[in-house]
Amino acid sequence: MSDKKVSSQKEQAVTCDYHRIEAHQAAFQEPRAPSPEQKKKILQARAKELAREPEERKGAEDFLEIVEFVLATEQYGVESFYVREIYPLKELTPVPCTPPFVLGIINVRGQILSVMDIKKFFDLPENGLTDLNKVIILRADKMEFGILADMVLGVRSIPTREIQPALPTLTGIREDYLKGVTRARTVILDARKVLSDKKIVVHEEVVP
């Protein structure tokens, strides 16, 4: 066999090996089509991602913002929507011939407001007045007055799904003003009902 023929056969063999290597490399580099199971997982992941934003937006609407405070040994809350402001208890003036739950009146920047001690109204034990006492000024429509808090804990948002019906121990007059109870046993008052109840509006006049 001539040297030219041998050389030609070697070149062909090398060329075949080169194309075979290229074919193997291309096979590894080509993206493989996902299996039916993989396709299902991909679609489920995409659906979950698309559903996440509406769920988060819905959740944002299902919270109740409350001002949380202490009465006696219990924690209470009232919707912040009805809270005008929180004012320190100072320069309280008692008013004669008023029910026991009317603590007195205060001057808030020139406005005279009644202060209700709802512990007496709810028949709760009294702790006496301290520097921690605050007046939570409630407002709805044309009615406006303050309620005495032994201590204000702050403002927080509660998921509405966590608000449960009244506890069996919360009976009587407190039950009438109850909006619900949280899992942490914070009693949420119905501020609008408190502000509109005729039993709280004092009509008595001072007799000379």
Secondary structure, 3 states (H helix, E strand, C coil): CCHHHHHHHHHHHHHHHHHHHHHHHHHHHCCCCCCHHHHHHHHHHHHHHHHHHHHHHHHHCCEEEEEEEEECCEEEEEEHHHEEEEEECCCCECCCCCCCCEEEEEEECCEEEEEECHHHHCCCCCCCCCCCCEEEEEEECCEEEEEEECEEEEEEEEEHHHCECCCCCCCCHHHHCEEEECCCCCEEECHHHHHHCCCCCCCCCCCC
